[in-house]
């Protein structure tokens, strides 16, 4: 990031993605069955659901929190919804710690 001239901040985290956009774009998400419903999910959630290891997959999702915190210590990522917990979508939201206290905008599901 720094070499690319981008400041490491919560707002800039997605400027240089670490995962392929093709697999994680809303238009290209695979589908998986979640509690009898076909839902768009990320490729990793699809694997965890199909292998019957949703609980283990939830642990893997915690990598997001670690990546954001390492990128910007003032940034905190929370999964407000997760298909691996039976929700209709995954909704990871990252913002500065002080913004969590004050409220603020939330992202859409992906």
C-alpha positions, -999 to 999 in steps of 0.1 A, spaced: 0 0 0 26 25 10 47 17 -21 16 24 -41 12 57 -24 -19 47 -5 -21 54 32 -29 24 53 -63 34 67 -96 17 72 -111 36 43 -83 25 19 -82 -12 28 -99 -24 -4 -79 -2 -27 -55 -31 -33 -75 -63 -28 -59 -94 -14 -85 -117 -29 -95 -120 -66 -123 -95 -74 -139 -120 -98 -147 -145 -71 -159 -119 -46 -179 -96 -68 -217 -96 -63 -223 -107 -99 -201 -138 -97 -208 -152 -63 -215 -189 -63 -247 -202 -46 -250 -226 -17 -279 -240 3 -283 -223 37 -312 -237 58 -331 -248 27 -325 -216 8 -302 -210 -22 -281 -180 -14 -252 -162 -30 -221 -168 -9 -184 -163 -11 -163 -192 -24 -150 -200 10 -185 -201 26 -196 -224 -2 -168 -248 7 -175 -247 45 -212 -252 39 -208 -281 15 -182 -298 37 -205 -295 68 -179 -274 87 -197 -241 90 -184 -237 126 -148 -241 114 -155 -217 86 -167 -190 111 -132 -193 127 -117 -187 93 -138 -156 89 -120 -141 119 -91 -136 96 -109 -105 84 -107 -89 118 -70 -97 121 -62 -84 86 -80 -51 92 -64 -46 126 -29 -53 112 -35 -29 83 -47 -1 105 -48 -5 143 -76 21 146 -98 -1 123 -122 -27 135 -140 -52 113 -172 -69 125 -194 -95 108 -229 -82 114 -243 -111 94 -228 -143 82 -243 -171 61 -223 -196 81 -245 -186 111 -277 -190 91 -281 -154 80 -292 -144 44 -259 -128 35 -225 -119 48 -221 -84 60 -186 -75 72 -183 -39 82 -150 -21 89 -147 13 104 -126 32 129 -132 21 165 -145 55 174 -171 53 146 -185 21 162 -191 40 194 -207 69 175 -227 48 150 -223 56 113 -231 40 80 -231 3 74 -223 -16 43 -247 -37 23 -246 -75 22 -223 -92 -3 
